[in-house]
Amino acid sequence: MLDYNASVLVIYTGGTIGMIEDPETGTLKAYDFSHLKEYVPELSRLKFNINSIQFQQPIDSSDMNPEQWKKIVWIIEDNYDRYDGFVILHGTDTMAYSASALSFMLENIGKPVILTGSQLPIGKIRTDGKENLITALEIAVDKDPDGKAFVTEVCIFFQSLLMRGNRTTKINATYFKAFNSFNYPILAEAGTHIHYRHELMHRPLRNSKPKFHASLDPNVTIIKLFPGISAEILKATIAIPHLKAIVLETYGAGNSPNEKWFLNIIAEAVNKGIVVVNVTQCASGSVDMMRYESGKALKDIGVVSGYDITTEAAVAKLMFLFGLGLDHKEVKTYMKVSIAGEATVE
Ligand code: ASP
């Protein structure tokens, strides 16, 4: 049900969606979002209030980082009571990382926070941006007859699909269907009407207020295994000063080389207090360290299973947990449970 008194805050961070073509040079440049309605006149036909705020310097999302995530959290915190929902316009390249980070930083929210963007600029005639933006806005104000928001979590809306933010991955650099949620079902699909799967939504704890977390620890890295990975590479990585966690992208169900030198270096990292999380390189499916001997060897040396978490969400969750000031033992404990619907834990 659309509430005509509702208000949405659009937060424009940058990315292709907010670009127009310079008629002289043909290059893409960011435009002033206070003129949003000039480029998307359809917005004036939506019967609810839309305000927008933009980053002083809109960025290509390749430049996204924890400092920018904090800015988004502050904007939402400052405006939380004034708006029914939030739409974040963001480049697609790192949108899955941002959606994951925000899902942890915006704890216990009872309102929709929808990230969207586009593959073609909104100023291009064949843009996918208008449809993504207009439907994201509708989702941001959609409520049940009791006035409760249908969506109470951080999501990505793209190409008619509403997905849990921390389950998404960018899958295509060219075509409009740019995101997928391989390990969690789609939360809503937009067709002639928007069909929500209410039973799948992440809900805030009853009688608890939202918490806005704006401290992250970026001392996290990713190691993607490949046949031929050398001891030098691994040793250099674990020697990085202040490194607190490694997302180890393993093969299949969580497997790695079974050779002594490899396991010894990983064991050395674990013994130094570095949290090593086992995440599969496969697009879908889960880590199961008891399935093969090589997975079990990792478990035995203290590597933690990431289950079916994405690399994007694992990185964001580790930054978030260490940002809370937790020690490595506490972080390991929280990596074994799902805190914002990011993993399916057996
Ligand atoms: N490079 C752009 C960005 O992520 C691509 C996009 O917006 O889709 O900001």
Boltz pocket constraint, residues with backbone or C-beta under 6 A from the ligand:
constraints:
  - pocket:
      binder: B
      contacts: [[A, 14], [A, 15], [A, 16], [A, 17], [A, 59], [A, 60], [A, 61], [A, 62], [A, 90], [A, 91], [A, 92], [A, 93], [A, 94], [A, 117], [A, 118], [A, 119]]
      max_distance: 6.0
